[in-house]
Amino acid sequence: MAHTRPIYVPALRLKQGEYRGLQRLASDVADKIIPRLVVPPPKERDPEKHRPLTKDEIVHETGHRIAHHWKMRAAFLDVRFLFAEFGEAECVEWLPKIFDVARNAHAQPIPVVGLADSLGPRAAAFRQSLATETETKVAIRVESGEIDRDIRNRLMTGMSALGVTPEGCAVLADFSDADFSDALAVAGIAQAALEDLQGIGRWRHVVFQGTNYPEDNPADSNGDAVVPRNEWLAWKAAVKLDEGSPEHLIFGDYGADSAKFEFKKASGGIPIRHYRYTTPDSWLVVRGSAEGQAEAVMRGVCERILRSGKFAGRGFSSADEYIFRTAKGWDGPGNGSTWREINTTHHITRVVRDIGGIKGMTFTETTFSDPADQLSFI
């Protein structure tokens, strides 16, 4: 496996659709990313167990699922939603155990530590959880509003508490609360923030993370919507992205999703039948009807993607091949988890290929074939 510098950090919920979407990535695409995986709290219904997981199950299932779907690859692991129910006082026990279980299962989790966490009682637990198998030992998440004149002192104090130096750290500049309606305005703010962070030390990675994807589905039933990827446009402007851009400055977003982490106790009813198809500068959201058989509805959704003029082709990724096959009636409609899986695989592939293309990288096309009974008509 190639251990190259990442060019992209997607923030993903550690849910079935997302981790299966990671698993189906082509290896040359997977080599170029470090996902940030956000662990849902215990109240979230687990789609595999069909119920909320217990504390012990979360400790063990988290590590095993990462190892199974992202084996021997680095991943930033964000556990901040577990503290409320697992307990602050007990975190020195349960938090390191999550990382130990994952590493023993051959995963490579890197803890994500909020800036406030590094300055408080949680720091001791995170210090026991630092990565040992990767050059990046920890990622410190800094919210955009925390980047002020005192950021240097707070980061230095936090790193001292964790026992690390900038060379072993990634900094996640989290712009999840930013208004991305004006890409150029955000670009200016992001550029200043990145310059401030770089002036503090020689970080292993400095990651910008934000998204313009809305919290509510932007498409009407049986309709389409186009959402500009302003976080991508802002990033390109902020770093003047080209072949010679600094390798330690890394683009990040929230996959094909909003930055709002909303975890529900119940299953939430029937998932909206739609795909979020990422293009070079936008998302094409294609939504089907809530009525009718899923097979016919999702076949229609996929046919509309193929007719849109935005379809990247069957060989672009395994997700695109699935969309093509669904449009032809060669594959089933899938379900809510399947659609998130396909969204995730295609989106990550789109971002990696676009950044990689600017950097002069090449990628292998996905192989595909038609069903045997279809070949007889050719």
LINMO-V62200 format. One record per run of one state. SS is the DSSP state (helix for helix, strand for strand, loop for the rest). FROM is the first residue (numbers start at 1). TO is the last residue. If there is no record, write none. Layout:
<<SS;FROM;TO> <SS;FROM;TO>>
//
This chain:
<<loop;1;7> <strand;8;13> <loop;14;15> <helix;16;23> <loop;24;26> <helix;27;30> <loop;31;32> <strand;33;33> <loop;34;35> <strand;36;38> <loop;39;44> <strand;45;46> <loop;47;50> <strand;51;52> <loop;53;54> <helix;55;69> <loop;70;73> <strand;74;78> <loop;79;79> <helix;80;86> <loop;87;90> <helix;91;104> <loop;105;107> <strand;108;114> <helix;115;118> <loop;119;122> <helix;123;127> <loop;128;137> <strand;138;143> <helix;144;146> <loop;147;150> <helix;151;162> <loop;163;165> <helix;166;168> <strand;169;174> <loop;175;182> <helix;183;198> <loop;199;204> <strand;205;209> <loop;210;223> <strand;224;228> <loop;229;229> <helix;230;239> <loop;240;248> <strand;249;253> <loop;254;273> <strand;274;278> <loop;279;281> <strand;282;287> <loop;288;293> <helix;294;307> <loop;308;313> <helix;314;316> <loop;317;317> <helix;318;327> <loop;328;335> <helix;336;358> <loop;359;371> <helix;372;375> <loop;376;378>>
//
